[in-house]
């Protein structure tokens, strides 16, 4: 008798302003095919204030260490990693540190650097980011009320309300510290060292991450693929789940066939 192979493990890691509930629209599809584990990034979710450490999480490498600790605690030797936004680079850092733990990575709306640089268009000037930080520090609620619809990027009131709920669940000082860490980061060198198979998903228009960033990642990561979704906004797994699932079905087909 041949024993059935264990179901491949998928790790879901959300982006800034959301928590693990952001995956609700695509999770049922994944759970019918994989063992799915999601978690809240430090600072996010109902226990965010307890999990965040200003020193440890002052760089994205602290978040990557959290991810590796999760894999160890769950005794996961190898996984498929799906990371949205900042979690794309968190996964990249973890996969560079421990490549054998990752079968492949899927990045949704990921950016290695948000600041423009010579021959690199990240989408923001330092003055833009300073305005974001000033707004967060002055009146977090007022800033968030404008940020939520802008980052969702489509007139989806349900998604805007849900994003607002999880954003305002973050303690304001932690949100500001996390935003500074994310938007001032430069993970381009890490991306270039990534050797795991990587699939990049990008919407046609995203306020936070221009298409040029996805193109840069595609060129920087050897053997990567890129899919431009027929969708807009920074949260396609919430606002255009069918588009995301269509790409996942195609990119994960070889693994599903071996499950």
Residue, then its C-alpha position, 0 to 999 in steps of 0.5 A: x500500500x502506498x501512503x498518500x503524500x501529505x498536503x503541501x503547506x501554504x503560508x499566508x502573510x498579510x500586508x500593512x494595515x491588514x491582518x490574517x483575515x484579509x485572506x478570507x476571500x481566497x482561503x477556501x480555495x486554498x484550503x481545499x487543496x493545501x494545508x493553510x496556515x496564516x498569522x498576524x505580523x507583529x503589531x497587527x491583529x487583536x494582539x498586535x501590541x503584545x507581539x511588536x518590539x520596536x527594536x526587533x521590528x525596526x527592520x524587515x529582517x526582524x519580521x523575517x525571523x518571526x516567519x522562520x520561527x513560525x515554520x520551526x514551531x509548526x515543524x514545517x520543513x518546506x512551504x509555499x509562501x504567499x506574501x502580500x505587500x511588505x510580506x513579499x520582502x519579508x518572505x524573500x529575506x526568510x528564503x534567502x536565509x533558509x532557502x530549503x524551507x521554501x518551495x516557491x514564493x508568490x508575491x502580491x503587490x510587493x516592493x523592495x523599495x518605495x523611494x525613487x532612486x537613480x534608474x529605479x522608480x519606486x513611486x515615492x519621493x522622500x517628501x511624499x513619505x514625510x507627509x505620510x509620517x507627519x499625517x500619521x503622527x498628527x491625527x492617525x484617525x484622520x490620516x487613516x480615513x483618507x488612506x484606506x480608500x486610496x490604498x484599496x483603490x477601487x470603490x469597494x465599500x466592504x473592502x474599505x470598511x474591512x481595511x479600515x477596521x484592521x488598520x485602526x486596530x493597530x496602535x498608532x505608535x506601532x503603525x507609525x513605526x511599522x510604516x517607517x520601517x516599510x517605506x524607508x526599507x531597501x530590500x533590492x539586494x535581498x531580492x537579487x539573492x533570492x533563488x527560490x521559484x518566485x511568482x509576482x502578481x501585480x494589479x494594472x494600477x496600484x497607488x502603492x506599487x507602480x508596475x515598474x516595481x513589479x518589472x524590476x523584481x521580475x528582472x532581478x529574481x532569476x527565473x521569476x514569472x510576472x502576472x499583471x492582473x485585470x484588476x486595480x488597487x493594492x488589495x486584489x486578494x480582497x477586491x478581485x479574488x477570482x483574478x488572484x485565484x486564476x493565477x494561483x491555479x495556474x502557477x500552483x498546478x505542478x504542486x497540486x498535481x503532485x499532492 
